[in-house]
Amino acid sequence: MVFEDCTFGISEKVQYRKLKNSELKRKSREDFKSSEKIPLIIILDNIRSLNNIGAVFRTADAFLIQKIYLCGITAIPPHKDIHKTALGATESVDWEYVTHTLGLVKKLQVEGVNIISVEQAENSVSLDDFKTEKETTYALVFGNEVKGVSQEVVSASDAVVEIPQYGTKHSLNISVSVGVVVWDFFMKLKVDING
């Protein structure tokens, strides 16, 4: 297909061709494991949908996330419904199951990790206004599809970030929320990932 490309400030015809899988320069599982990761952890607090869990793994793989913690009722790999959306990312991304989210949050805080709940709450910071700090590792907590992040975890968090929304629902699917927030943090924290 040929489209006009307006990004150059002048009207130019640009030819676009979809890349083949072999042209995507994908990392091998071993290369991924040894790659420098961005200082970002994902915590899933009682997620019900296995498809959402798999989608989070895939996003974590795409943006070089350090680790995913699966907490409470959140299912763990291997499971066919997780695999269906993870497409193998459960094999590349480090993950661990922890029974109690709050206990994990407190443990990570002792280790110097900054805990950020993604939730609609009083005194939350809009995602676009949240400033990251160098040399800081962040753990993003995403909550249950119906109840969100538990209040005890929200209360224990170092900050609460809210995704700005302008429609009537003020609700995003958890896998979409993870994609939006991880992309934002990735852009703020990214390291040299080409090495």
N, C-alpha and C positions, 0 to 999 in steps of 0.2 A: 504494500500500500504506500501511497505517497501522500504526505500531509504538508501543509504549510507550517514551517517552524517559525514562531514569532519570538523565540527567545533571543534571536540574534539582532533584533531591532529592525531588520529588513526582511522582506518577504523572500525566503529561499525555499526551494524544493529540496526536501531531505528524504532519502530513501531509508526506510526502516525494514529490517529483516529480523524475524524472531531467531534467537540463538538456539542451537541444539544443546541438549544436555551436556554433550562432550565439550562444549565451548564455555561452560559456566565457571570453570576454574574452581570447582568445589574441593573443599578440604577432605582428605581421607579421615576416617574416625581417629586414627592415630595422630594425624596432624592437628585435628580439632582438640584432642585431649592435651596436646603439648602447647597449643597456642596461648598467647597472653589473653586473658579474659578481662572484660571491663569489670570494675569493682561493684558488681551488682548481683544480688541474690533475690530469688523469688520465693515467697512463702505462700502456699495455698492453704487457706484456713477453711476446712470442711467443705470442699467442693464436691457437688453431687454428680455432675455430668462427666462421664468418662471421655466423651468427645472434647469437652472443654479442656480437660487435663492434657489430652494428647496435643491439642492445638497450642497449649502453653509450652509444652516441650519443643514443639517445632519453632515457636518464636524465640525461645531461649537458645536454641541451636543457631538460628539466623543471626543473633546479635551477641554471641559469645558471652553468655551469662555464666557466672561462676558455678552456681548450683541452684537446684530447686529443692525446697523442703515441702513434702506432702504431709499434711497434718490432719488429725482427727479422722473423719469419715472419708477423706480424700483417698480414692483408690490408688493402688500402686501397680506399676508394670510387673510382670507381663500380663496384659489383658488385651483381647482382640479389639475392643472398642477404643482403648487408648491408642493402640498401634495403628488403627485405621486413620486417625488424624495426625499422629506423631510422625508417621512415615520413617521410623527408624531412629528418631531423635532421642528416644529413651536409651539408646546404646551410646550416644555421643555425649549427652549432657549429664553431668554428675547430679545425683539426686539421693535423697535420704527420707525415710519415713520417720516422723516424730508424732507421738500420741497427742501431746498437749502443746498447742500453739503458744500459749502464754509462757510456758516453761522455756521453749525455744527462744522466744523473744528476749527473755531476761538473760539467757545464756549468751546470745549473740551480743547483747548490749555490754555485758562484762568483757567480751572480746573486742569491743570498740566499734561494733557495727551500728550504724545509724538506722533505726527502724522507722519506716514510713508506711503508714496504713493508707490505702487508697479507698477513700470513703467520703460520703457526704456527711459533714459534721460541722458543729459550731467551731468557729475559728480555724477551719481548714484553709490551706493555701491553694490557690488556683495553680494547676500544673504549670501553666506558662509563666507564673511568677516565682516558682520554686527555684532557688539557686543552690547548685551543688558546690561542694568544696573539694579541692584537690586532696589527694591522700586519704580520702574517706571512702569506706565501703558502705553501701546502702543495701538494705533488705526491704523489698517492696512486698507488703502483705495485701493479698486479694482475698475477698471473702465469699461466702456462700451465695449462691445464685438468688436466694430469696431474702435471707437475713443479713447479708453483707458480712463485713469483718465484725467479730464479736466485740461487744463494748469493752470487755476487760483488756483486749488487745489494743483497741483504739486508745483507751486510757493510758496504757503503758507505752505507747509509741512516742518517738521523739518528735514526730510531726505527722500531720494528716494532710494528704494531697487530694484535691478533688479535680476531676476532669471537667473543664467548663463545657456546658451543654446548653443549647439554645432552643430546643424543640419543646414538645409537650410531654415527653416521657421521662426525661431526666434519669434514664436507665440504659446502660449498655450491657451486652452480654459480657461475661467475665473474660472470655478469650479476646474479645475486641478491646476491652479495657486494658488487658495485659499488653496487647500490641501497641496501643496508643502511648501508654506510660513508659514502656520499655524503650520505644523509639525515642521519646523525648529525653529520657535519662541517657540513652546511648549517645545521642548527639551532644549532650552536655558533658559526658564523661569519656568519650571515646579516646582510645589510645591508638598508637600506630598498629593497625591491624593488618597491614600489608606484609609484615615481616615473616 
